[in-house]
Amino acid sequence: MSFKSDIEIAREAQKQPIQEIGAKLGIPSEHLLPYGHDKAKVGQDFINSLSDRPDGKLILVTAINPTPAGEGKTTTTVGLGDGLNRIGKKAAICIREASLGPCFGMKGGAAGGGYAQVVPMEEMNLHFTGDFHAITSAHNLLSAMIDNHIYWGNELAIDERRVTWRRVVDMNDRALRDIVTSLGGVSNGFPRQTGFDITVASEVMACLCLSRNLQDLQKRLGDIIVAYRRDKTPIYARDLKADGAMTVLLKDAMQPNLVQTLENNPAFVHGGPFANIAHGCNSVIATTTALKLADYVVTEAGFGADLGAEKFMDIKCRKAGLAPDCVVLVATVRAMKMNGGVAKADLAAEDVAAVQRGCANLGQHIANVKSFGVPVVVAINHFHGDTEAEIAAVQAYVAQQGSEAILCKHWAEGSAGTEALARRVAEIADSGAAQFAPLYPDEMPLFDKVERIAKSIYRADEVLADKKIRDQLREWEDQGYGNLPICMAKTQYSFSSDPNLRGAPKGHSLPIREVRLSAGAGFVVVICGEIMTMPGLPRVPSAEAIYLNDLGYIEGLF
């Protein structure tokens, strides 16, 4: 059986002018700043005018730990949004923008798939409205101003050995992880060791995604700690007078982007911090704006629920005063089989026993999400080849966990394949059953917060952190940062820090390699195991298969 590729389906989309999409949410055309005919930014003045409106219901889509079999979290987010509109609800979608790193690397884009996509797919997965370029430029302006300040006499007495601000680029490039700058003599400055992170790991990205408006953004940018003096007192971006110019560069990027699904329903696509190394959620301003304009807002959090959903609850909801009304946990029969020990090459064969073994991963995610006080529904993202017995095995297991699993065929059928899920999710969201509470209180000591996440969410027995790391956390507490939430940087492939440990491992140790204070964003990054803040390309990157065909159309994006 042959299927159309995602890009072929996207190219055939019957798109409506973006003004018509805005009208569905009551956005007047004069408050849309169009980027072509099919995408636009929503003006800040209009957003400010919405403050007195009540909020709609917030639905989070998360997933099991990703496997090479594919889960389809964004596809399900889009499918559910379309499904809610199909059953007569006024719904909007909020997802993240795509990073060029995974687009040209291994993971692919971030626009959904099949008949549950956001369009224009090509532009969304490439330069879109330039937000990531603006974030990269603002970040690297600060980097340049640090080195320039040192070159011209170092009035702030920056200790060159304690410059913590690295540079960023929106590409997977392992060669830039650890570098030496300013070689070549006196005119080039003072040599020092530094490196690059990927743009989606930038604190500037996190600041933009957690800010409510430009004033909030400028304050957060000014609060970024970039270096320390010899007496270990911090140097802030505002000390270098960089916050104003950085905000100017981000002026347009701060405004949410409005696009549409294949079924012409509104979608906000804004911000894009990675979930394995940053907080993994779309922007607060997009989500809060959507909640004022729609009765139901479907958003997603990156990778598995151990990362994305935990950070959505403990960082985004805490910071923005949000509370989800329902969580949808995406799983596939294929992924259950892989968690049950089946090799990718053997996934086509029916194996109910492997499905049952692999469901332990799903069960731990269900329990974790419920621990936040929010009802959970499992969406089984249907793949051609799933058998009735395998689907029944997942549904039976989920029922034993006190939840329910609903088969979804949105990839092949669009909104017609998510009607049952949409009706159940709307019913739960409207019921008021959610009693949301974060995992830990603000006042808990930083290391205790790390342990709470490791033991409650990952099921680790212990956290391994040497004295230097513990002392650093205590020092930040003494400086007034003890009330910040924790942002775990950990492999997405496992509950543990070992990417090869599938299923639901218990009794493992969580090794902490490094901690970073993101004072502007407002969280402490805890780097676990071998996770990298600058990914590398795989042996055969997706870029090798991306090209322009004879008609000038892009091929190979997915």
Salt bridges, closest charged atoms under 4 A:
GLU12 OE1 - LYS4 NZ 2.90
ASP38 OD2 - LYS15 NZ 2.66
ASP38 OD1 - LYS39 NZ 3.41
ASP55 OD1 - LYS292 NZ 3.05
GLU122 OE2 - ARG11 NE 3.89
GLU123 OE2 - LYS39 NZ 3.98
ASP131 OD1 - LYS41 NZ 2.90
ASP147 OD2 - ARG167 NH2 2.82
ASP147 OD1 - ARG192 NE 3.02
ASP159 OD2 - ARG161 NH2 2.81
ASP159 OD2 - ARG162 NH1 2.55
ASP197 OD1 - ARG166 NH2 3.12
ASP197 OD2 - ARG516 NH1 3.34
ASP216 OD1 - ARG220 NE 3.32
ASP223 OD2 - LYS219 NZ 2.64
ASP223 OD1 - ARG238 NH1 2.48
ASP252 OD1 - LYS251 NZ 3.13
GLU300 OE1 - LYS73 NZ 3.94
ASP306 OD2 - LYS490 NZ 2.91
ASP314 OD1 - ARG318 NH2 3.42
GLU390 OE2 - LYS337 NZ 2.88
GLU404 OE2 - ARG424 NE 2.57
GLU419 OE2 - ARG86 NE 2.76
GLU419 OE1 - ARG423 NH2 3.31
GLU427 OE1 - ARG424 NH1 3.14
ASP442 OD1 - ARG318 NH1 2.63
ASP471 OD2 - LYS467 NZ 2.61
ASP471 OD1 - ARG474 NH2 2.72
GLU514 OE2 - ARG516 NE 2.89
GLU555 OE2 - ARG11 NH1 3.91
